[in-house]
């Protein structure tokens, strides 16, 4: 989809410069855009980054709320004592919750 991984470099530089948001929420807004997709992100105080890709030009009124809820769901899924943090999260509940949140954005 992308010719380069510049967007990952952008996210990696966030913590080097401290909290870049005015309200302390970690919401970065649209941090990378192409003709086809816009990428939004939220970064937690523990450096957990959640990225949401949406079609370019879509309405973004609820993106901040959805990213925040995805981040909360991710933290809840990671609280599983049997989770191996080196592997992708395999949780039907987490996947279902994210799918519902994203569907409601459309």
Buried (B, 14 or more C-beta within 10 A) or exposed (E): EEEEEEBEEBBEEBEEEEEBBEEEBBBBBBBBEEEEBBBBBBBBEEEEBBBBBBEEEEEBEEBBEBBBBBBEBBEEBEEEEEEEEEEEBEBEEBEEBBEEBBEEBE
